[in-house]
């Protein structure tokens, strides 16, 4: 009798897929689930719902000038929400971003006026100061290992006190002097705070800058090695460091990006109003963070996009102006923001669970 036997297939091995069939382990997920996996889908639907609601509730919103105002309000939030969102994707927070905007504007204004310099000198020095504040925050976080919440809370308090104390000491007042008649003002205003005509409607230049920065941030996140680093350090910094990602450099430069955003918005405020109130900016950091969270960025880091905060900022601008156009009590604005924030978090949670469901 022959001692050889033909090998039998292992028990439990699934049959090979036939022609035209796909292995369930490699089958492509449905289009709907793939779309829901995008962090900006939920906020996009929310932004559409808010827009439709106010188009019905406040007929004045349908006018071109009203929508231009909404976009302007959205852009001043959105420009800062973009770097704040990138920082959150990288796993960190910056609570000093609101007062940093005012610090930048105060630096440019007082330096130019008190030393009778061309305003561009103040603009350049303000940029250096803003980047230095961001670099300090990042360095403190990576050097000490303290949570960025605590580090930037300390920076927030320092800047708040310095803004008020130094302005009073230099100008004798809580506001800076008018710089509208100084050399270079008109050129700087054209870049940071001008308007242009579109079909008879005046649109602020910040709307254009907002969209340009959003496109740039999206390209960085999705098409560059640095974008991969941001997601990696936000997801798990130890694993990222193990595969060669420069974790410390990435975090510091993300904080510096927030500093750049604070500088740009600060210059817009300065050249829009010609003067700066030293006590402003408190509370704006929460608006920027909320816009990023509503835009799909997770508080735990490692997830988000640059497009989501664009829609998040638009929702803020729409609600802010929509309440006014509807003739409602503006005191309800913060209540609306709270509802939007909680709703966005719940929607994002549902979207993630739906997208990862088999």
Buried (B, 14 or more C-beta within 10 A) or exposed (E): EEEEEEEEEEEEEEEEEEEEEEEEEEEEEEEEBEEBBBBBBBBBEBBEEBBEBBBEBBEBBEEEEBBBBBBBBBBBBBBBBBBBBBBBBBBBBBBBBBBBBBBBBBBBBBBBBEEEBBBBBBBEBBBEBBBEBBBBBBBBBBEEEEEBEBBBBBBBEBBBEBBBEBBEEBBEEBBBBEBEEBBBBEEBBEBBBBBEEEEEBBBBBBBEBBBEBBEEBBEBBEEEEBBBBBBBBBBEBEEBBEEEBBBBBBBBBBBBBBBBBBBBBBBBBBBBBBBBBBBBBEEBBBBBBBBBBBBBBBEEBBBBBBBBBBBBBBBBBBBBBBBBBBEBEEEEBEEBBEEBBEBBBEBBEEBBEEBEEE
